[in-house]
Amino acid sequence: MLHRIVQFAFDTGVRRRPDGWIGGGIKYFAAAVAVWTVYAAAFSTTDALSLTITFLTLMLVMTFLLIGHGPSADKNHIDWFDWPLAVLSAACGLYFIGQSGTIAERITLLDPLSVYDIVFASLIIILTIEAMRRTVGPGLTLIVIGFIVYNLFGDRLEGPLSHGVISIDHFLDIMVFTTDGLFGVPLRVAATYAFLFVLFGTALAKTGGGDFFFNLAASLTGRAQGGPAKIAVISSGLYGTISGSPTSDVVTTGAVTIPMMKRLGYSSAFAGAVEVAASTGGSLLPPVMGAAAFIMAEYTGIPYVEIAMAGLIPALLYYIPIYFVVHLRAKRIGLAGLAEGSVPPVWQTLKDGGLFLVPLMVITWILIDGYTPTYAAVYGTAAVIVVSSFKKSSRLTPSAVVEILSESALRMVAVAGACAAAGLVIGGITMTGLASKFSTLIFLLSGADLFLSLVLAAMLTILLGLGMPTPSAFILAAVLVAPVMADLGISPMAGHMFLLYFAVMSALTPPVAVAAYAASAIADENPLTIAMNAVRIAIAAFLIPFSFIFNEALLLNGSAVEIIFATINVTLGLIVIVLAIEGYYQRVIGVPHRLMLAVAGILFLFVDPYYFVVALIISAIGIGQQLRERIKAQPVT
C-alpha cells in the first residue's frame, strides 16, 4: 500500500521522443534555448527579472512538448492539447517581457494590477503548477497547492497558524510581479549557475569524462576485496560532483556498478543501497556541489568558492563510513575483487583520459581566483571542448554540440519546475510569516536546547525533502529552519551547510527516497528495502553535520592544527561507529563490545582532547579484545 502511495506521489509524465521533423525541430529549439541561456547568463546585460521570466516560459514550452501528461502518455507523439499549452506559455513570456519595464518601476501593493496583469499572472501560475506535476510528480504539486490554499484562506484559521487577509490581487502581486515569488532566487539560480554547470557536466560526460572517472575508480579499487562495490563508491562520488543529482548519478553509474556487484555475490538490496548512498554524497562534493550550493551562496551572500572549500572535508568524511562498510561486508562474506585482466592499469587510465581532470582543475582555479560560478562554469566548459579536441574519439562534431546543448536544456526542465515550485512556496511563506512560526514551534519543542534544536532541524529538513529535488528541499529548509540556526547563535556558513547536508540526505531516507526508487529498477529490488539498507550504510554520515556545528574547524574555520585534529577525531569516530553498526572486525563483535565502540565513536565526534583520550582507550579495549579472541581461536602449530 505504501509503495503504491509513493509511486503515485512521484509518477511523472513520460519523456517524449517525437520522431520526424517535429522531433528534429524540438531538438534544435532546445539547443537554441541553451545557447540563449548561456549568452544571457554570462555575457548579456539583461536584467535578472527579464532573464528569469524568459527562462521559465521557454522551459514551460519544452515541458509541454516533451513531457507527457502522465506515465501512460504516448512517447512518440505530442497530444493535441499540449500544443495550446505550449502556445499559452510562449504568450505569457511575450506579455511579461513586454511589461518588464513597467513591472520594474511599479510599487508593489500600491500600483493596481490591470485586468491583463491578473489574467496572465493567473495563467502562468496554473501553467507552472501543471508543468511541475509533469516533471516532479503530484507529491510536490500537492504541497505547493496546499501552501497556496493556506495563503488565500489561512486568515480563517484560529490560533498561531492564522494570518492576515490576503486577497487574490495581493497574492498575484507578490507571487508574479516581484522577485520574492515565482521569479525569485531559486529560478534565477536555475537560469544561471545551475544551467551552466549542467551544460559543463553534460559536455564532460558526452566527451568521455564519465567513462574516465569510472575507469579511474576501477583502476584504484577494482582489485581490492569487494572491488566492485568500492568502484561504485568512488565512481559515483566522482560522477556526482559533475552531475549534482543523486537520481541522475544512480541511473548513470548504477547501470554498470549494480549488475557488477550482483554478479560477484552482493545481494540486490545491498548493491542498490551502496550505489544510492554513494551517489547521494556526490551533491556534497566540490568543486561542483549542485544547484543547492549555488542557492546557498545567493541566500547567504557567502562566495561560492568559500562554500566549496568549507564543504570539502565534510564531503570526504561522508564517504569514509560508506567505503568502510563495503570493505567490512566484503571481508565478512569473503568476496574477492575483479579479475586481474578486467582492471585497467592506473597509468593507462591516466594516459587515456587524464586530460579530463583539467576541466575540474580549471573550475577550481577560476573560483579560487575570485571569479563568479557563472564564469567558472563557462571556462570549465571551454576547457572540456579544448581537452576533447586532443583525442579523435572524443572530438566534438557539430551534431555532438547540438546534442550536448539540447540535452542540457532538457535536463533543466525538471530543475526549473522544482525551482518554480520552491519560489511559489517561498512567496507564500513571506506573505504569511510562516517562517517565524516554525522557529517558535521548534523552540517550544526543544526548550531552546542547542542539540535538541539541531535534531529537530535535521528531522524537519529531511521531512521537507521527502520526494523533492535537493534544491527545493534546501530552499524550504533555508526559509523555514535557517532562522532557528541564527537564533541559536550558529554562523550562517555552519547553519546553512547543516541544512544543505540533510537536504541532500533526504534523497536516500525512507519512506520517500527518490534515489532508491531510481536504483530499484536496476537492482530489481523493493525501493524501500534499498532505502533502509542505504540508511544503514550511511548512518554514520548523518552525524557529521552535528560535528561541524560544534567544531567549525571541519569547515576550515580554524588553525591548521585545529583542522587536522578535528578531521582525525571525526574520521576515527566514523570508523569506530561503523564497526559498532556492522558488528564485525576480523570476526563477529559481541554486543557488549559493540556498545563500547559506539560510545567511543560518539566521544570522538565531540572533538575534545579529553574525550579523544577516553575514546582511544575504549576503542583499544573493544578492538583489542577481538584480536585476542582471534589469536586464541587460531590452531596451535
C-alpha positions as CSV (number, residue, x, y, z in Angstrom):
1,M,0.0,0.0,0.0
2,L,2.8,2.4,1.0
3,H,4.6,1.6,-2.2
4,R,1.6,2.5,-4.3
5,I,1.1,5.8,-2.5
6,V,4.7,6.7,-3.0
7,Q,4.6,5.6,-6.7
8,F,1.5,7.9,-7.2
9,A,3.3,10.8,-5.5
10,F,6.2,10.5,-7.8
11,D,4.6,9.4,-11.1
12,T,5.8,11.9,-13.6
13,G,4.9,12.4,-17.2
14,V,6.6,10.2,-19.7
15,R,9.6,11.7,-21.5
16,R,8.6,12.0,-25.2
17,R,11.0,11.5,-28.1
18,P,9.0,12.7,-31.1
19,D,10.1,11.4,-34.4
20,G,10.3,13.1,-37.8
21,W,10.6,16.8,-38.4
22,I,8.8,17.6,-35.2
23,G,11.4,15.8,-33.1
24,G,14.2,17.4,-35.0
25,G,12.6,20.8,-34.7
26,I,12.2,20.5,-30.9
27,K,15.8,19.3,-30.6
28,Y,17.1,22.4,-32.4
29,F,14.7,24.5,-30.4
30,A,16.2,23.1,-27.1
31,A,19.7,23.7,-28.4
32,A,18.8,27.3,-29.2
33,V,17.3,27.7,-25.7
34,A,20.7,26.5,-24.3
35,V,22.6,29.0,-26.5
36,W,20.4,31.9,-25.4
37,T,20.6,30.9,-21.7
38,V,24.4,30.8,-21.8
39,Y,24.5,34.1,-23.6
40,A,22.0,35.8,-21.2
41,A,23.6,34.4,-18.1
42,A,27.2,35.0,-18.9
43,F,27.5,37.8,-21.4
44,S,24.3,39.8,-21.7
45,T,23.3,42.8,-19.6
46,T,19.7,41.6,-19.4
47,D,18.1,42.4,-16.0
48,A,17.5,39.5,-13.7
49,L,13.7,39.7,-13.9
50,S,13.6,39.5,-17.7
51,L,16.1,36.7,-17.7
52,T,14.1,34.7,-15.3
53,I,10.8,35.3,-17.0
54,T,12.2,34.3,-20.4
55,F,13.9,31.2,-19.0
56,L,10.8,29.9,-17.2
57,T,8.5,30.4,-20.2
58,L,11.0,28.6,-22.5
59,M,11.2,25.8,-20.0
60,L,7.4,25.6,-19.9
61,V,7.2,25.4,-23.7
62,M,9.7,22.5,-23.7
63,T,7.8,20.8,-20.8
64,F,4.5,20.7,-22.6
65,L,6.1,19.5,-25.8
66,L,8.5,16.9,-24.3
67,I,6.8,15.7,-21.1
68,G,3.5,13.8,-21.4
69,H,0.5,14.3,-19.2
70,G,1.2,11.1,-17.3
71,P,3.1,7.8,-17.3
72,S,0.8,6.3,-19.9
73,A,1.2,9.2,-22.5
74,D,2.4,8.4,-26.0
75,K,6.2,8.5,-26.1
76,N,6.4,9.4,-29.8
77,H,3.6,11.8,-30.4
78,I,2.6,15.1,-28.8
79,D,-1.0,15.2,-27.6
80,W,-3.2,17.8,-29.3
81,F,-3.9,19.6,-26.0
82,D,-0.2,20.1,-25.3
83,W,0.2,22.4,-28.3
84,P,-2.2,25.1,-26.9
85,L,-0.4,24.8,-23.5
86,A,2.9,25.5,-25.2
87,V,1.5,28.4,-27.1
88,L,0.0,29.9,-23.9
89,S,3.4,29.5,-22.2
90,A,5.0,31.5,-25.0
91,A,2.3,34.1,-24.9
92,C,2.9,34.6,-21.1
93,G,6.5,35.1,-21.8
94,L,5.9,37.7,-24.5
95,Y,3.5,39.6,-22.3
96,F,5.7,39.7,-19.2
97,I,8.8,40.5,-21.2
98,G,6.9,43.3,-22.9
99,Q,5.8,44.6,-19.5
100,S,9.2,44.1,-17.8
101,G,10.0,47.8,-17.7
102,T,6.6,48.6,-16.1
103,I,7.0,45.8,-13.6
104,A,10.4,47.0,-12.6
105,E,9.1,50.5,-11.9
106,R,5.8,49.7,-10.2
107,I,5.3,50.0,-6.5
108,T,4.2,46.6,-5.1
109,L,0.8,46.5,-3.5
110,L,0.2,50.2,-4.2
111,D,0.0,50.3,-8.0
112,P,-3.1,48.4,-9.0
113,L,-2.9,45.4,-11.4
114,S,-4.6,45.7,-14.7
115,V,-7.1,43.0,-16.0
116,Y,-4.4,41.7,-18.3
117,D,-1.9,41.5,-15.4
118,I,-4.3,39.4,-13.4
119,V,-5.2,37.1,-16.4
120,F,-1.6,36.4,-17.4
121,A,-0.4,36.2,-13.8
122,S,-3.1,33.6,-13.0
123,L,-2.3,31.8,-16.3
124,I,1.4,31.4,-15.7
125,I,0.9,30.1,-12.1
126,I,-1.6,27.5,-13.5
127,L,0.8,26.5,-16.3
128,T,3.7,26.3,-13.8
129,I,1.7,24.0,-11.5
130,E,0.8,21.7,-14.4
131,A,4.5,21.6,-15.6
132,M,5.5,20.9,-12.0
133,R,3.1,17.9,-11.8
134,R,4.5,16.5,-15.0
135,T,8.2,16.9,-14.1
136,V,8.4,16.3,-10.3
137,G,5.1,14.4,-9.7
138,P,1.8,15.0,-7.8
139,G,3.5,14.9,-4.3
140,L,5.4,18.2,-4.6
141,T,2.5,19.7,-6.6
142,L,0.0,19.0,-3.8
143,I,2.4,20.6,-1.3
144,V,2.6,23.8,-3.4
145,I,-1.2,23.8,-3.8
146,G,-1.6,23.4,-0.1
147,F,0.6,26.5,0.5
148,I,-1.4,28.5,-2.0
149,V,-4.7,27.5,-0.3
150,Y,-3.1,28.4,3.1
151,N,-2.1,31.8,1.7
152,L,-5.6,32.6,0.4
153,F,-7.7,31.1,3.3
154,G,-5.3,30.9,6.3
155,D,-6.9,34.0,7.8
156,R,-9.9,31.9,8.6
157,L,-7.9,29.6,10.9
158,E,-7.7,30.2,14.6
159,G,-4.6,30.0,16.7
160,P,-0.9,30.6,15.9
161,L,-1.2,29.5,12.2
162,S,-3.7,32.2,11.4
163,H,-2.5,35.2,9.3
164,G,-4.0,38.4,7.9
165,V,-6.3,38.6,5.0
166,I,-4.6,38.1,1.6
167,S,-6.7,39.0,-1.5
168,I,-6.2,37.5,-4.9
169,D,-4.7,40.7,-6.2
170,H,-2.3,40.8,-3.2
171,F,-1.3,37.2,-3.8
172,L,-0.7,37.6,-7.5
173,D,1.2,40.9,-6.9
174,I,3.8,39.3,-4.6
175,M,4.0,35.9,-6.5
176,V,4.4,37.2,-10.0
177,F,5.3,40.9,-10.0
178,T,8.2,40.8,-7.6
179,T,11.3,38.7,-7.2
180,D,10.0,37.2,-3.9
181,G,7.8,34.6,-5.5
182,L,7.7,32.7,-8.8
183,F,10.6,34.7,-10.3
184,G,12.7,34.6,-7.2
185,V,16.2,33.3,-6.2
186,P,15.6,29.6,-6.9
187,L,14.5,30.1,-10.5
188,R,17.2,32.8,-11.1
189,V,19.9,30.3,-9.9
190,A,18.4,27.7,-12.2
191,A,18.7,30.1,-15.1
192,T,22.3,31.0,-14.4
193,Y,24.7,28.9,-12.3
194,A,22.8,25.7,-12.4
195,F,22.2,25.7,-16.1
196,L,25.8,26.4,-16.9
197,F,27.1,23.7,-14.6
198,V,24.6,21.2,-16.1
199,L,26.0,22.2,-19.5
200,F,29.5,21.6,-18.2
201,G,28.6,18.2,-16.8
202,T,26.8,17.1,-19.9
203,A,29.7,18.1,-22.1
204,L,32.2,16.3,-19.8
205,A,30.1,13.1,-19.8
206,K,29.4,13.2,-23.6
207,T,33.1,13.6,-24.4
208,G,34.2,10.6,-22.3
209,G,34.8,12.2,-18.9
210,G,32.2,9.9,-17.3
211,D,33.9,6.8,-18.6
212,F,37.3,8.1,-17.4
213,F,36.1,8.6,-13.9
214,F,34.6,5.1,-13.8
215,N,37.8,3.6,-15.2
216,L,39.9,5.6,-12.7
217,A,37.8,4.2,-9.8
218,A,38.2,0.7,-11.2
219,S,42.0,1.1,-11.5
220,L,42.3,2.3,-7.9
221,T,40.0,-0.2,-6.1
222,G,38.9,-2.9,-8.6
223,R,41.5,-5.5,-7.4
224,A,40.7,-4.9,-3.7
225,Q,38.4,-7.2,-1.7
226,G,34.9,-6.1,-2.6
227,G,36.3,-4.2,-5.5
228,P,33.0,-3.7,-7.5
229,A,31.3,-2.0,-4.6
230,K,34.3,0.2,-3.9
231,I,34.3,1.2,-7.6
232,A,30.6,2.2,-7.1
233,V,31.6,4.4,-4.1
234,I,34.4,6.2,-5.8
235,S,33.0,6.5,-9.3
236,S,29.6,7.7,-8.1
237,G,31.2,10.3,-6.0
238,L,33.4,11.5,-8.9
239,Y,30.5,11.5,-11.3
240,G,28.2,13.1,-8.7
241,T,30.4,16.1,-8.5
242,I,29.7,17.0,-12.1
243,S,26.0,15.9,-12.2
244,G,24.9,17.3,-8.9
245,S,21.8,15.0,-8.9
246,P,21.6,11.8,-6.8
247,T,19.0,10.3,-9.0
248,S,20.9,11.1,-12.2
249,D,24.0,9.7,-10.7
250,V,22.3,6.4,-9.7
251,V,20.8,5.9,-13.2
252,T,24.2,6.7,-14.9
253,T,26.8,4.9,-12.8
254,G,24.4,2.4,-11.2
255,A,23.6,0.9,-14.6
256,V,27.1,-0.5,-14.6
257,T,28.0,-0.9,-10.9
258,I,24.8,-2.6,-9.6
259,P,24.8,-5.5,-12.0
260,M,28.6,-5.9,-11.4
261,M,28.1,-6.1,-7.7
262,K,25.3,-8.6,-8.0
263,R,27.3,-10.8,-10.3
264,L,30.1,-11.1,-7.7
265,G,27.9,-12.0,-4.8
266,Y,26.3,-8.9,-3.2
267,S,22.6,-9.1,-2.6
268,S,20.3,-6.9,-4.8
269,A,19.4,-4.8,-1.8
270,F,22.9,-4.1,-0.7
271,A,24.2,-3.4,-4.3
272,G,21.4,-0.9,-4.8
273,A,22.0,0.6,-1.4
274,V,25.7,1.1,-2.0
275,E,25.0,2.9,-5.2
276,V,22.3,5.1,-3.6
277,A,24.5,6.1,-0.7
278,A,27.5,6.8,-2.8
279,S,25.5,8.8,-5.5
280,T,23.8,10.9,-2.8
281,G,27.1,12.2,-1.5
282,G,28.1,13.4,-4.9
283,S,25.9,16.5,-4.4
284,L,28.2,17.4,-1.4
285,L,31.5,17.0,-3.2
286,P,33.3,20.2,-4.5
287,P,34.1,21.8,-6.9
288,V,30.6,21.3,-8.3
289,M,28.1,20.7,-5.4
290,G,24.9,21.0,-7.4
291,A,22.3,23.7,-7.7
292,A,21.5,23.8,-3.9
293,A,25.0,25.1,-3.1
294,F,24.6,27.9,-5.6
295,I,21.3,28.8,-4.0
296,M,23.0,28.8,-0.6
297,A,25.5,31.3,-2.0
298,E,22.7,33.5,-3.1
299,Y,20.8,33.3,0.1
300,T,23.7,33.8,2.5
301,G,25.9,36.1,0.4
302,I,28.8,33.8,1.1
303,P,31.0,33.5,-2.0
304,Y,30.6,30.1,-3.7
305,V,34.3,29.3,-3.5
306,E,34.2,29.6,0.3
307,I,31.2,27.3,0.4
308,A,33.0,24.8,-1.8
309,M,36.2,24.9,0.3
310,A,34.2,24.6,3.6
311,G,32.3,21.6,2.2
312,L,35.4,19.7,1.2
313,I,36.3,17.9,4.5
314,P,32.6,17.0,5.4
315,A,32.1,15.6,1.8
316,L,35.2,13.4,2.0
317,L,34.2,12.3,5.5
318,Y,30.8,11.3,4.1
319,Y,32.5,8.6,2.0
320,I,34.7,7.1,4.7
321,P,32.0,5.2,6.6
322,I,30.4,4.1,3.3
323,Y,33.7,2.8,1.9
324,F,34.5,1.1,5.3
325,V,31.1,-0.6,5.4
326,V,31.7,-2.0,1.9
327,H,35.1,-3.3,3.0
328,L,33.8,-5.0,6.1
329,R,30.9,-6.6,4.3
330,A,33.2,-7.9,1.6
331,K,35.6,-9.4,4.2
332,R,32.6,-10.9,6.2
333,I,31.2,-12.8,3.2
334,G,34.5,-13.5,1.5
335,L,34.1,-11.5,-1.7
336,A,37.1,-11.1,-4.0
337,G,38.0,-8.2,-6.3
338,L,37.7,-8.1,-10.0
339,A,39.9,-10.5,-12.1
340,E,43.3,-9.1,-12.9
341,G,42.7,-8.8,-16.6
342,S,39.5,-6.8,-16.2
343,V,41.0,-4.0,-14.2
344,P,42.7,-1.2,-16.3
345,P,46.1,-0.1,-15.0
346,V,46.2,3.3,-13.4
347,W,48.9,4.6,-15.7
348,Q,47.0,3.5,-18.8
349,T,43.8,5.1,-17.5
350,L,45.5,8.4,-16.8
351,K,47.2,8.2,-20.1
352,D,44.0,7.6,-22.0
353,G,41.8,10.1,-20.1
354,G,43.8,12.1,-17.6
355,L,43.2,15.3,-19.6
356,F,39.6,15.1,-18.3
357,L,40.9,16.2,-14.9
358,V,41.9,19.5,-16.5
359,P,38.3,21.0,-16.6
360,L,37.8,20.3,-12.9
361,M,41.2,22.0,-12.2
362,V,40.2,24.9,-14.3
363,I,36.9,25.4,-12.4
364,T,38.7,25.2,-9.1
365,W,41.4,27.7,-10.2
366,I,38.8,30.1,-11.6
367,L,36.8,30.0,-8.3
368,I,39.8,30.5,-6.2
369,D,41.0,33.3,-8.4
370,G,37.8,35.2,-7.4
371,Y,35.6,34.8,-10.5
372,T,31.9,34.0,-10.1
373,P,30.5,30.5,-10.5
374,T,29.0,31.6,-13.8
375,Y,32.4,32.3,-15.3
376,A,33.8,29.2,-13.7
377,A,31.2,27.0,-15.5
378,V,31.9,28.8,-18.8
379,Y,35.7,28.4,-18.5
380,G,35.2,24.8,-17.4
381,T,33.0,24.0,-20.4
382,A,35.6,25.7,-22.7
383,A,38.3,23.5,-21.1
384,V,36.2,20.4,-21.9
385,I,36.0,21.5,-25.6
386,V,39.7,22.1,-25.7
387,V,40.5,18.8,-24.0
388,S,38.2,16.8,-26.2
389,S,40.0,18.1,-29.3
390,F,43.2,16.2,-28.4
391,K,41.6,12.8,-29.0
392,K,39.8,11.8,-32.2
393,S,37.3,9.6,-30.3
394,S,36.1,12.4,-28.1
395,R,36.4,15.3,-30.6
396,L,33.2,17.3,-30.9
397,T,31.3,17.4,-34.2
398,P,28.6,19.9,-35.0
399,S,25.9,17.2,-34.3
400,A,27.5,16.3,-31.0
401,V,27.5,20.0,-30.0
402,V,23.8,20.2,-30.8
403,E,23.2,17.0,-28.8
404,I,25.0,18.4,-25.8
405,L,23.1,21.7,-25.9
406,S,19.7,20.1,-26.3
407,E,20.4,17.5,-23.6
408,S,21.5,20.2,-21.2
409,A,18.3,22.2,-21.8
410,L,16.1,19.0,-21.4
411,R,17.9,18.1,-18.2
412,M,16.9,21.6,-16.8
413,V,13.2,21.1,-17.4
414,A,12.6,19.2,-14.1
415,V,15.0,21.5,-12.2
416,A,13.1,24.6,-13.5
417,G,9.8,23.0,-12.4
418,A,11.2,22.3,-8.9
419,C,12.7,25.8,-8.5
420,A,9.5,27.5,-9.7
421,A,7.6,25.4,-7.1
422,A,10.0,26.5,-4.4
423,G,9.5,30.1,-5.5
424,L,5.8,29.8,-5.1
425,V,6.2,28.3,-1.6
426,I,8.7,31.0,-0.5
427,G,6.4,33.8,-1.7
428,G,3.6,32.3,0.4
429,I,5.9,31.9,3.4
430,T,7.0,35.5,3.1
431,M,3.4,36.8,2.9
432,T,2.1,34.8,5.9
433,G,5.1,35.0,8.2
434,L,5.1,31.2,8.5
435,A,8.9,31.0,9.0
436,S,8.8,32.8,12.3
437,K,6.0,30.4,13.4
438,F,8.3,27.5,12.6
439,S,11.0,28.9,14.7
440,T,8.6,29.3,17.6
441,L,7.4,25.7,17.2
442,I,11.0,24.3,17.2
443,F,12.0,26.3,20.3
444,L,8.8,25.3,22.0
445,L,9.6,21.6,21.4
446,S,13.3,21.8,22.2
447,G,13.2,24.3,25.1
448,A,16.0,26.3,23.2
449,D,18.4,23.4,23.8
450,L,21.1,23.5,21.1
451,F,21.5,19.8,20.5
452,L,17.7,19.1,20.6
453,S,17.0,22.0,18.3
454,L,19.6,20.6,15.8
455,V,18.0,17.2,15.9
456,L,14.6,18.8,15.2
457,A,16.1,21.0,12.4
458,A,17.6,17.9,10.8
459,M,14.3,15.9,11.0
460,L,12.4,18.8,9.6
461,T,14.9,19.3,6.7
462,I,14.6,15.6,5.8
463,L,10.8,15.7,6.1
464,L,10.7,18.8,3.9
465,G,12.9,17.0,1.4
466,L,10.9,13.8,1.1
467,G,10.3,13.4,-2.6
468,M,11.7,16.8,-3.5
469,P,14.7,17.5,-5.6
470,T,17.6,18.7,-3.4
471,P,17.4,22.4,-4.4
472,S,13.7,22.5,-3.4
473,A,14.4,20.7,-0.1
474,F,17.3,23.1,0.8
475,I,15.3,26.2,-0.2
476,L,12.4,25.3,2.1
477,A,14.8,24.4,4.9
478,A,16.7,27.7,4.4
479,V,13.4,29.7,4.6
480,L,11.8,27.8,7.4
481,V,14.6,26.4,9.6
482,A,17.6,28.7,9.0
483,P,16.1,31.4,11.3
484,V,16.3,28.9,14.1
485,M,20.0,28.4,13.4
486,A,20.6,32.2,13.6
487,D,18.7,32.4,16.9
488,L,20.9,29.7,18.3
489,G,24.0,31.7,17.5
490,I,25.2,29.4,14.7
491,S,27.2,31.0,12.0
492,P,25.5,31.3,8.5
493,M,28.1,29.0,6.9
494,A,27.7,26.2,9.5
495,G,23.9,26.6,9.8
496,H,23.2,26.5,6.1
497,M,25.8,23.8,5.4
498,F,24.0,21.7,8.1
499,L,20.7,22.2,6.2
500,L,22.3,21.5,2.8
501,Y,23.7,18.3,4.2
502,F,20.4,17.0,5.4
503,A,18.6,18.2,2.3
504,V,20.9,16.0,0.3
505,M,20.5,13.1,2.7
506,S,16.7,13.2,2.2
507,A,17.3,11.6,-1.2
508,L,18.1,8.3,0.5
509,T,15.8,8.5,3.5
510,P,12.6,6.4,3.6
511,P,9.7,6.3,3.1
512,V,10.3,8.6,0.2
513,A,13.8,8.0,-1.1
514,V,13.9,9.2,-4.7
515,A,17.4,7.9,-5.3
516,A,16.3,4.4,-4.0
517,Y,13.4,4.4,-6.5
518,A,15.8,5.1,-9.3
519,A,18.0,2.2,-8.2
520,S,15.2,-0.2,-7.7
521,A,14.6,-0.8,-11.4
522,I,18.3,-1.6,-12.0
523,A,18.7,-3.8,-8.9
524,D,15.3,-5.4,-9.3
525,E,14.6,-4.9,-5.6
526,N,11.9,-3.2,-3.5
527,P,12.9,0.5,-3.3
528,L,12.0,0.7,0.4
529,T,14.4,-2.2,1.1
530,I,17.1,-0.5,-0.8
531,A,16.4,2.8,1.1
532,M,16.6,1.0,4.5
533,N,19.9,-0.6,3.6
534,A,21.2,2.8,2.3
535,V,20.4,4.5,5.6
536,R,22.3,1.7,7.4
537,I,25.3,2.1,5.2
538,A,25.3,5.9,5.5
539,I,24.1,6.1,9.1
540,A,27.4,7.3,10.5
541,A,27.4,10.1,7.9
542,F,24.2,11.5,9.5
543,L,26.4,12.5,12.4
544,I,28.9,14.6,10.5
545,P,26.8,17.8,10.4
546,F,26.5,17.8,14.2
547,S,30.3,17.6,14.5
548,F,30.9,20.7,12.3
549,I,28.2,22.7,14.1
550,F,30.1,22.1,17.4
551,N,33.5,22.5,15.8
552,E,33.8,24.6,12.7
553,A,37.4,23.6,12.1
554,L,35.8,20.9,9.9
555,L,34.6,23.7,7.7
556,L,38.2,25.1,7.5
557,N,37.4,27.7,10.1
558,G,40.4,27.4,12.4
559,S,44.1,26.9,12.6
560,A,45.9,24.1,10.7
561,V,46.4,22.2,14.0
562,E,42.7,22.6,14.9
563,I,41.6,21.4,11.4
564,I,43.9,18.4,11.4
565,F,42.9,17.4,15.0
566,A,39.2,17.7,14.2
567,T,39.5,15.7,11.0
568,I,41.4,12.9,12.7
569,N,38.8,12.8,15.5
570,V,35.8,12.6,13.2
571,T,37.5,10.1,10.9
572,L,38.3,7.8,13.8
573,G,34.8,8.3,15.2
574,L,33.1,7.3,11.9
575,I,35.2,4.2,11.5
576,V,34.6,3.1,15.1
577,I,30.8,3.7,14.7
578,V,30.8,1.6,11.6
579,L,32.5,-1.2,13.5
580,A,29.7,-1.0,16.1
581,I,27.0,-1.0,13.5
582,E,28.4,-3.8,11.3
583,G,29.5,-5.8,14.4
584,Y,32.5,-7.3,12.6
585,Y,36.2,-6.8,12.6
586,Q,38.3,-9.9,11.7
587,R,35.5,-11.8,13.5
588,V,32.0,-11.1,14.8
589,I,31.9,-8.5,17.6
590,G,29.8,-9.2,20.6
591,V,27.0,-6.9,21.8
592,P,29.0,-5.5,24.9
593,H,32.0,-4.6,22.7
594,R,29.7,-3.1,20.0
595,L,28.2,-0.8,22.7
596,M,31.7,0.2,23.9
597,L,32.7,1.0,20.3
598,A,29.5,3.1,19.8
599,V,30.2,5.1,22.9
600,A,33.9,5.6,21.8
601,G,32.8,6.7,18.3
602,I,30.4,9.3,19.7
603,L,33.1,10.6,22.0
604,F,35.5,11.1,19.1
605,L,32.9,13.2,17.3
606,F,32.9,15.8,20.1
607,V,36.5,16.8,19.0
608,D,37.7,17.3,22.5
609,P,41.3,16.4,23.7
610,Y,40.0,14.7,26.9
611,Y,37.2,12.8,25.1
612,F,39.8,11.8,22.4
613,V,42.0,10.0,25.0
614,V,39.0,8.3,26.6
615,A,37.7,7.2,23.2
616,L,41.1,5.8,22.3
617,I,41.2,3.8,25.4
618,I,37.7,2.4,25.0
619,S,38.3,1.6,21.3
620,A,41.6,-0.2,22.1
621,I,39.8,-2.3,24.7
622,G,37.0,-3.2,22.3
623,I,39.1,-3.9,19.3
624,G,41.9,-5.5,21.3
625,Q,39.5,-8.0,22.8
626,Q,38.6,-9.1,19.3
627,L,42.2,-9.5,18.3
628,R,42.9,-11.6,21.4
629,E,39.9,-13.8,20.7
630,R,41.1,-14.3,17.1
631,I,44.5,-15.3,18.3
632,K,43.1,-17.8,20.8
633,A,40.9,-19.3,18.1
634,Q,43.8,-19.9,15.8
635,P,45.1,-23.5,15.9
636,V,48.4,-24.2,17.6
637,T,51.0,-25.5,15.1
